[in-house]
Amino acid sequence: MSGYLKGNLAGIQGAGNEQLVAARALKHGFIAFFKLWSDTKYDMVIDCENELFRIQIKGTSTGSIAFTTRQRGGVQQPKKKPVRFYTRDDCDVIIGVDSNTGDCYVLPIDYVVASGKPSAR
């Protein structure tokens, strides 16, 4: 993607992944709710048969979906926090989005935690 500053590309790709997941959810009959504040633990909520699921969306171009979170960089946050694993306190589901194909992979957080791994292929 030409014309974008390197530091902005990850945010743009992340926003696109969120929109893609919302579109897929709607096409399959689910209702998707977006967050209003950027610093929440999850990216959206999906209503499935009157049950709400907190969704964390992770993009990948390598086929590896990360199960870890990190603090965003920037001047406003000069102190970096260490990488940590997602838990049930963060979200209910991780949805991985393949940025090469648009395929989505739904991983319940209980599976993610039980795997004990930092990522999945």
N, C-alpha and C positions, 0 to 999 in steps of 0.2 A: 504494500500500500504506500504509494508515494504521496508526498505532500503532508504527512503527519510527522510531528516530532516523535523521536523514538520512545520517549517516556510516556507519550499519550496512547501508543498503539495497544498496550495491554488493556487499558481501560476501555478503549473502543471495542476491542475483541470481546471483552467480558460483557459489555452492554449488549453486543450482538448475540452472544450465547444466551443471555437471559431472555431476550426477545424471541429467539428460536424456541427455547423451552416453553415459554408462554404460548406461543403459536401452536406447538405440538400438543400441549395440554388442552387448549381450547378445541382443536380439531378432534380430540378424542373424548370430548364431552365434559372435561373438568373445568373448574373455574380457577383462574390464577389471579393472585393478588400481589402487587409489587410493593416493595418497601418504600417509605417516604424519606428515610434517613439512611445515608450511605454506610454508617458504621454499625449496622446490625450484625448479629451473628449468622444470619442466613439471608439469601437473596430474594426469596419469594415464599408465598404460602399457596398451596394448592388444596382446594376443597374436593374431596373424593367421597361421595355419598354421605355428606354432612360431617365428615371427619376432616380436620385441618392438619396438613403436613407441612412442616418447616423444611424448605428446600435450599440446599447449598449447591451452586452450579460451578463446576470446574471444567475449564476448557483444556484441550490438549491438541497438539499437532504432532505428537510423537507416539500416540496410542497409550500413554501411561497417564492414568487419572490419579492425581495427588490426593491423599487423605490427610494432608497437613494444611495448616493455615499460617500465615505470617502477617506481620504488620505492614501496611502500605508504607512506602518510602515518601520522601519529600522533605522540603524545608520545614513544614509545619510539624513534622514528627522526626526530629533528629536522632532520638534514642531508639534503636532497633530492639524489638522484643524477640526472644528466641522462637524458632519454629515449634509448633505444637500440633498434636494429633486432634482431629475432630472427635467429639464425644456426643453422647445423647443430649448434653446440655446445650450444644451448638445447633443441632438440626436433627431431623428425623430421617432425611433421605439426602444422599449426594447424587446429583445427576451429572454425569460426565458428557461433554459435548466434543465430538471429534471435529476440529475446525477444518479438516480436509474434506470430509464427507457430509457433515451435518448430522451424523448418527448420534443418538442419545442413549446413554447407558444408565439405568436406574439401579442404585445400590442402597439398600436400607442401611442406616447407620449401625444397626446391631451387627450386620455382616462386616462392615468396615472395622468396627472395634474388635470383633472376634478374630479377624484376620491378623491383627497385630502388625500389619505391614504399612509402610508409608505411602504405598501406591498399588495400583492394580493395572494390568494390561488387558 
